Structures are given as C-alpha cells and as structure tokens.
Amino acid sequence: MRRHELEMKKLVRDLVVVAMLGIFSIAAFAQKQGQDKDKRPPKETVRVVDRKDNRPPPPQNNNQPKQNDKKKP
C-alpha cells in the first residue's frame, strides 16, 4: 500500500509540473502574439512652454531668524 501511495504522489507531481509548463508556454506565446495587434494612436510630442516675461524668483523666507514670542514662557 505504501508503495502505491508514493507512486501516486510522484505521478501527481509530474502531472502538475507538465501542466504548469504547458500553461507558461501558452501564456508566453499568447503574449508575444498580442504585441503585433497594438492599434493605439502614436503619442504626441511633449511641448515645453517658455516663460516670456523675466520675473525674478520669489523671495525665500526660510533664512530669516525666528522672532522671539514673548507670550511663550
């Protein structure tokens, strides 16, 4: 009895491996076929907008010393 169980486990394991390999090969083939049927329109080129007015950058307020708050103890 024990020998039959071991043979069945080995047979089931082999069948699972064969099924997995078959599924992976079919999926890879289907994925390769799908690349030829890409019917999306081409992407538009990216336009860079130039600023025409020469405004100075905003002032940076993070370099100013902190003011003492007299209300805090």
C-alpha positions in Angstrom: 0.0 0.0 0.0 2.7 2.4 0.9 4.5 1.9 -2.4 1.3 2.7 -4.3 0.8 6.0 -2.4 4.4 7.1 -3.2 3.9 6.2 -6.9 0.6 8.2 -7.0 2.3 11.2 -5.3 5.1 11.1 -7.9 2.6 10.8 -10.7 0.5 13.7 -9.5 3.6 15.9 -9.0 4.8 15.1 -12.5 1.4 15.9 -14.0 1.3 19.3 -12.1 4.8 20.1 -13.4 3.7 19.3 -17.0 0.5 21.3 -16.6 2.5 24.3 -15.3 5.0 24.2 -18.1 2.2 24.0 -20.7 0.4 27.0 -19.2 3.5 29.1 -19.1 4.4 28.3 -22.7 0.9 29.1 -23.9 0.9 32.3 -21.9 4.2 33.4 -23.4 3.1 32.6 -26.9 -0.2 34.5 -26.4 1.7 37.5 -25.0 4.0 37.6 -28.0 1.1 37.5 -30.4 -0.6 40.4 -28.7 2.2 42.8 -29.4 1.5 42.9 -33.2 -2.1 44.0 -32.7 -1.3 47.3 -31.0 -3.7 49.8 -32.6 -3.2 52.7 -30.2 -2.5 56.1 -31.9 1.0 57.4 -31.5 1.8 59.7 -28.6 2.0 63.4 -29.2 5.4 65.1 -28.7 5.8 66.9 -25.4 5.8 70.7 -25.8 7.9 72.9 -23.5 6.4 76.2 -22.5 8.9 79.0 -22.3 8.1 81.9 -20.0 8.4 85.2 -21.9 8.4 87.6 -19.0 11.5 87.7 -16.9 10.1 87.9 -13.4 12.6 87.4 -10.5 12.1 84.3 -8.5 10.0 84.6 -5.3 11.9 85.5 -2.1 12.9 82.7 0.2 11.8 83.2 3.7 13.5 80.3 5.3 16.8 82.1 6.1 15.3 84.7 8.4 15.9 84.4 12.1 12.9 83.4 14.3 11.2 86.2 16.2 11.0 85.8 19.9 7.5 85.3 21.0 7.1 86.9 24.4 3.8 85.1 25.2 5.6 81.8 25.5 7.1 81.0 28.9 
